[in-house]
Amino acid sequence: MSVGATVNRHIQELGGGFIFSREAREYAAETGVDGFVGPYTRGRGGVLGDVDADVVTAAFGFFPAHSIRAAWESIPMPAAKAAHRYALACQDFGRRKLGSFDEAPRLAELLEAVVAAAEPAGLPLFAGWRGVPLPADAPGRAMQLSHVLRELRGGLHLLAVRAAGITPLQAVLISGSTLNDGPGQARFYGWPEPFEEISDDIRSAWQHAESVTDDLIAPAFSVLDDDGGADLVRLVAAAHTATFAR
């Protein structure tokens, strides 16, 4: 299995861990809007600029347009400020969770090399987040880079899913999230019911899209030599344990 495929689950959870953190809730409170979806959409999508909601829908990919528009337009905070505060929440989460992780500097070094090597074509959220300045400290830097790599994987998966002929809703119904099963996640995103039954053919196409995503992301990780790849696999797993240890 390639390095990118091996670290995928840990990167997805590590890079997304701050989204429901106390730091993210503090940012959300600053927007003046209750709830999760509005601040999340404005913060994550803020790197796109003060664009029409359809642009955000296109970049996010797996959300219905009406949900994105309502969320995006509900937040009065300028997009650039929302993105900046969202980045600070990610960094502060990293400092809290990885402040005692002695190998955070090496992890940040390896993650930064992969992020720098990735091709941004067709990946607006990844490109936008890669352009956000990184903090000087290793724990905050490592966590932000994990988030950026999560956007890389997510953007590539969106391309693979659409190329496989799978609709965004079908992809959500199949994959769900770490918090919800597929239908539960679709409801959370705001997709209207009733939901279709996912056929074996669609599920097989989605599995193929997963494999294509692994292939698409592999070149970014190929910047690491064998020792670097082995270190990254080990350190991402250790950072994941440190972040989510009870």
N, C-alpha and C positions, 0 to 999 in steps of 0.2 A: 504494500500500500504506500502511496506517495506521502510525503511529509504534509502537504496541504490537506489531504484526506484524513490523515491520522489526527491532526490537531483540530479538525473542523468542529467537532462537538464542543470541545473545551473553549475554543475561540468564540463560538456563538454564545456560549453562556457567560464567559468572562467579559467579552466586549459588550454584552447586553445587560450585565448584572446591575449597572448603575441606574438603569431606566426606572426601576421601582424603588430606588434607594432613598434614604432620608435627604441626601444631597439633591436629588432630582425633585423631591417634594418641596424643598426650600426654593428651588428655582421656580417651580410651578406656582407657588404662593406669590412670588414676585410679579407674575403676569396678571394677577388680579382675577383670574378665571378659575372657578372650581373644576374639579375633575382631572382626569389623566390625559385624555386624547388630544385636547387642544394644545396644552403646553408641550406635549410630546411631539406633535406634528410640527408646531412652530419651531421647536428647538432642533429637532433632527433635520427638518427641511430648511432651516434658516440659512444654511450654506448656499442655497439656490438663489437667495436674494428675495426681494419683495416682488415676487412673480405672481401670476394668476394661479389659482388653485389647481387648474388642469395640469400645469407643469409639475406640481408636487405629486399629483396623482400618477402621472407618467413615471416619475422617479421612484416613488414608493412601490408601485406595481401591484401589490396584492390587496389594496384597499379599494372599496367602491368610491366613485367620484363624489357622491353626495356627502359621504362621511368626511372625506378630506376637505372639501370646500367648507363645510360647517366648522370643522376644527381649525383650519388655517385662518379663516376670517374671524374667528371668535377671539383671537389674541391681539390686543392693540400694540404689543411690543414689536418694534421693528425687527425684521428678520435677522439682521446681522447681530443685534444685541441678544436675541433669543439663542442664536447659535453659539455666541460667546458664553452665555450663561450655562448653556447645556454642556459645553466643553468643560467649563469650570466644575460642574457637577460631576462629570466623569473623572476629572483629575482628582478632585477631593475624595471621591469614592476610592480611587486607587491609593491615595495616601493613607486612608483609614484602613484599608484591607491589606495593602502590601508594604506598609511602612516598616514592618519587621522582616520583610522577605529579602534576605541578604543578596540574593542573586537577581534582584530587579534590574540592576544596571546591564547585566548580560542579556536578560530577556528583552529589555528595551532596545538594545543594540541589534539583536537578531530580528525583532519585529520591524524595526525601522528599515533594515536592509530589504526585507520582503516588500514592505509598503512602497519604498522608493523604486523597486524593480518592476512593479506592476504596471501594465498598460491600461490607461484610463478610458480608452475609447468606448463609448456607449455606457459609461458608468458615472453619471453626474453626481450622485451622492458620494461615491468614493472619491471622485476628483475634488469635490468641494471640501470634504473632510480632510483629505490629505493636505489641503492648503491651509488648514487651521494651524496656527503656531503651536508647537509642542512646549510643554513646561520643561524647566531645567532639571527638576528632580526625577529620579528614576521611577518611583512608584506611580506618580501621576502620568509620566510619559508612557510607561508600559501599558497602563490602562487605556489611555487615549488611543494608542496604536492598536490595541486589541479591538477597540470600537471601529477604527478605520478599516482594519482587516475584515471585520464583520460586514461592513458596508461593501467591501470588495466581493466577498463571497455572495452576499445577497444580490448585488447587481448582476453578477455573472449567472446566478441561478435564475433570475428573472429572464435573462436572455435565453437560457437553455429551455426554460419552461415554455416560453412563447414559441420558440423554434420547434418544440415537440408538439405543438398544436393544442396545448393545455391552457384553459382559461385561468385567469388569476383566482377566481373562486374555486375552481376544481383543485388547484394547487393547495389552497388553504384547507379545503375539506380533507385532503389527503394527509397533509403534513402537520396541521395543528401547530402547537407550540409546547414549550415546557410547562406552561400553566393550564392549557386547555386542550381537549381533543379537537379534531377538525371542525365539527359543527359548532362547538363552543367558541372556538377562535373566530369562525366566520360570523357568529352573532356579535362577538365583541367588536369586530371590525365594522359592523353595520350592514352586512349583506342581508338582503331580505330572504325570508323563508317563503315557501318550503325549499329545502335543499335537495338537489338531485342525488340519486344513488350513484356512487362511483363504480364504474365497471372495471373488470380486470384489465381491459385494454388501456383504459386511462391510467390506472395504477401502474401498469407496466411502462407506459410512456413517461410517467413521472419518475420512475426509477431510472430510466434511461437518461432523463434530464439531470438527475443527481450525478450520474456517472460523467455526463458531459461537463457539468460544473467542476467536478474534480479535475478533468482534463484541462479546462480553461484556466483554472487557478494555478495549476502545477508550474507553469513557467516563472511565476513570481517567486516561488519557493526555490527554484533551481539556482537562484543567486547564491544560496548557501552551499558550502561544501558538505561532505558527509558528516564531519564533526559538528558543523554548525546546525545541520538538520537534526542530528541526534540530540544536541543541546536544546534546540527549540522544542522538540517533542517532550523532553523531560521537564523543561522549565515551564512550559505552558500547563502541563499537568500539575506541577507543584504549585504554581500560582493559582490555579483553579481550586486546589485543595485549601490553600491559605485564604482565598476569598470567601469560600462557601463553607468553611469549617464551622460547626455549631459551637 
